[in-house]
Amino acid sequence: MRVDSPAGRWVLAATVLGSAIASIDATVVGIALPAIGRDFDAGLASLQWVVTGYTLTLAGLLLVAGDLGDRYGRRRVFAIGVVWFVVASMGAAVAPNAPVLIGSRALQGVGAALLTPGSLAILEASFAPQDRSRAIGTWSGLSGVATAVGPFLGGWLVEVWSWRLIFLINLPVAAVVIVLTWRHVPESRDPQVGGRVDVGGGALVTLGLVGLTYGLIEGPGAGWGKPAVLVALVGGALLLAAFVGRERRTSAPMLPLELFAARQFAATNLVTFAVYAALGGALFLLPIQLQQVCGYSALQSGVALLPVTVIMLLLSARSGALATRIGPRLQMSAGPVLVGMGLALLSRVEAAGSYLTEVLPAVAVFGLGLAVTVAPLTATALAAVPARHAGIASAVNNDVARAAGLIAVAVLPAASGITGASYLRPAEFSHGFHTAVLLAAGLCALGGMIAALTIRNPPRPAAADAATRPTALPEPITPAAPVPRWSHCCLDAPPLPDPHPGGPR
């Protein structure tokens, strides 16, 4: 397909809206956390679990979901994920207490795992090679806009009714996605995939992440020396090590480790981890800072982030097109630094500060950095592997991003001194928030440095054509001795053409 064709636009619409229901849900929950904490009288650890319960199943099952899509059809798995996500959202909307809400969020993560890698894999498999970067750039931009709209939408819903409504807005969007997917999205799969689905590997990585997350969240409050915390941390690490060992041995791994032999793919995922860890940790704490410390309402804290929406809407697609022309290295190096600068500026946000002088400059720089970074980051990860591995490559890149956010939400509050019920004490929380955003900014800067040192631009088409174009000789010559029709120069340059094709030697 081509991006400008009617069929291409329908496929883009289905994949953008499908991924949007997961993206919006993730961001609206952040705005609703203070309200959820008040309704359920929950401490910081419970709020962390509301976020990480979703991310755990999402990160743990993304690889299995990518494999399922490659085997049984990306459109089919994508549609199942949409339906699953909506059913789990209805459970979250009526949750009577925090444990039930956390369980429903975990089920939401299963649905998100099924639909998230499918949306990108469908684009990679459906569009012509010359249009893939543009399609992914458009998808990234519009999905980013959906993510950025989430805080505003969530704030408005919490303000006018209840946080419970944020889980019900998925229903009408999901209905549209199912219709578009059924009517317009072509089915695709990997014809070379073989063996069984690696369910054991999925169980190992999910349980490993659960153990590590439990230890990291409960450790600051319960004590790092408590047996339950130690068992969770050690057991989680051992399970993740067992997962890597299993993937090396099994004949049909859900994570083909040879993908990381491609330097571009491995480097892109390192940058992804650094950037999304910073985003996950900072955006978990920012709504609490705005509402508990600065006195914003839920709606005001959502409106405060609207500049990110506008900037991404205006620039994300252009950023993807620019990366196609000049290569991804510059944007992947400079973009994370801009994101880090925006996060560092958030350290100026105080209780009595002005939105125009403190919050707006930070979110504007932050949004510009995201617009510069997201599209080339995603496109580079997928372009680094063969198209037949689109599903698993998309799942790996998404999994790295989700796992990074998961770890950051568990670690960053404790690393910055925010524990227990400190989020209810404005002065104490604000001090920890300032430390946290500076740590996140440093992590983003590290991501930009990694990109500058490791990412390489693909050869430009003009250069490649010049390298392979036959070299014209000034006039025919007759060599003293016979030469082969094609010979090779001593510097291993492209083959030299026979100066007398079809003629005497």
Secondary structure as GFF3:
##gff-version 3
##sequence-region A 1 505
A	DSSP	alpha_helix	6	40	.	.	.	ID=ss1
A	DSSP	alpha_helix	44	72	.	.	.	ID=ss2
A	DSSP	alpha_helix	74	93	.	.	.	ID=ss3
A	DSSP	alpha_helix	98	126	.	.	.	ID=ss4
A	DSSP	alpha_helix	129	160	.	.	.	ID=ss5
A	DSSP	three_ten_helix	163	167	.	.	.	ID=ss6
A	DSSP	alpha_helix	170	184	.	.	.	ID=ss7
A	DSSP	alpha_helix	199	222	.	.	.	ID=ss8
A	DSSP	alpha_helix	227	249	.	.	.	ID=ss9
A	DSSP	three_ten_helix	257	261	.	.	.	ID=ss10
A	DSSP	alpha_helix	263	288	.	.	.	ID=ss11
A	DSSP	pi_helix	289	293	.	.	.	ID=ss12
A	DSSP	alpha_helix	298	303	.	.	.	ID=ss13
A	DSSP	alpha_helix	306	326	.	.	.	ID=ss14
A	DSSP	alpha_helix	329	345	.	.	.	ID=ss15
A	DSSP	three_ten_helix	346	348	.	.	.	ID=ss16
A	DSSP	pi_helix	355	359	.	.	.	ID=ss17
A	DSSP	alpha_helix	360	383	.	.	.	ID=ss18
A	DSSP	three_ten_helix	387	389	.	.	.	ID=ss19
A	DSSP	alpha_helix	390	415	.	.	.	ID=ss20
A	DSSP	three_ten_helix	422	424	.	.	.	ID=ss21
A	DSSP	alpha_helix	426	454	.	.	.	ID=ss22
A	DSSP	alpha_helix	461	468	.	.	.	ID=ss23
###
